[in-house]
Amino acid sequence: MRITNVSYERLDLKLSEPYTIAYETIDDTVNFILKIETDSAIVGYGCSAPDKIVTGEHPKEVETALKEVIIPFLKGKEPFTYAYVLKELKKLLGRKSSSLAMVDMALFDIISKKADVPLYKFLGGYRQSIPTSITIGILSLEETMAQAKEFVRQGFSILKVKGGHSLAEDIEKMTLLHEKFPEVTFRFDGNQGYSVVDSVAFVKATSQIGIEIFEQPTKQEREERLGEVMDQIDIPLMADESLKTLTDVFRLAQNERVDMVNIKLMKVGGIFEGMHINSVAKSAGIETMVGCNDECALGISAGLHFALSRPNICYADLDGHLDVVDDPFKGLFKLEKGVLYPSDAPGLGIIHL
């Protein structure tokens, strides 16, 4: 089987609910959809969700990479030689991780379709569903409580709260959220907004809540601060922005700086690279969560299948599609009461497009 044609589409997607994190407010997203056709009539699809902060790419850079690198390189290649294809393409793309990720997704879509099984089963099929958190951005206290109430009404049992602007406000929010929704599991993302002292103070002040995960409170440029925080707290500390490559997870593990890592396919370059990162994390006793950017359901589907495939992937934060307006890939998986279920269709679940 060989690749006969490669094409793409740019999607300029609006978000129904703009949200604020520690360093920006976001109200739209650009996704690219890659289509790889083969001489066997099997077609594979992949998604890129570039973000200059997370993936190091502007949309224009992804489009240039598609035209000048990806499309010429892929034509005539064999999808089953994906290890070779992805390694060589990574050299050509450099740090354009979401560009590599969409090729990775499309190749795995093709291969699992050829095997006639859903991708998560092709990758190992460790579990058949996984609960996801849903994210509350940086809002006023009143807006935070209202949004939490709505998410709980929808059946979500895990809320991920963004913070990092104000230690006092973050403590107040988390305390009130726990009082109002004691049955909910909370995760907190500092989005690099805290110092070591603030991070420790936050954990001590919210100790009664039982926060499940404390995500990236300090700056990625000062990675050693994560280790300083971990040594002084008693809840799991997770790296997000500090983890983008296989080298990163090895260094984090070697220096014992975190308890968990957040693998986003867009920032690490796809499933193939994500599996390597997860294996290194597993060897060091570090659990893994699969996260996401602002992605249409195609990108989220790839993250879901990856999350279901390995025992060390214990957590999911796959809600990036929920605010996407006019998502053309709705229906690739089910979300029921905060739990994600994959499609039974082969590959990533796309039957017709």
Buried (B, 14 or more C-beta within 10 A) or exposed (E): BEBBEBEBEEBEBEBEEEBBBBEEEBEEBBBBBBBBBBEEEBBBBBBBBBBEEBBBBEBEBBBBBBEEBBBEBBEEBEBBEBEEBBEEBBEBBEEBBBBBBBBBBBBBBBBBBBEEBBBBBBBBBBBEBBBBBBBBBBBEEEEBBEBBEEBBEEEBBBBBBBBBBEBEBBBBBBBBBBEEBEEBBBBBBBBBBBBBEBBBBBBEBBEEBEBBBBBBBBBBEEBEBBBBBBEBBEBBBBBBBBBBBBEBBBBBBEEBBBBBBBBBBBBBBBBBBBBBBBBBBBEBEBBBBBBBBBBBBBBBBBBBBBBBBBEBBBBBBBBBBBBBEEBBBEEBBEBEEBBBBBBEBBBBBBEEE
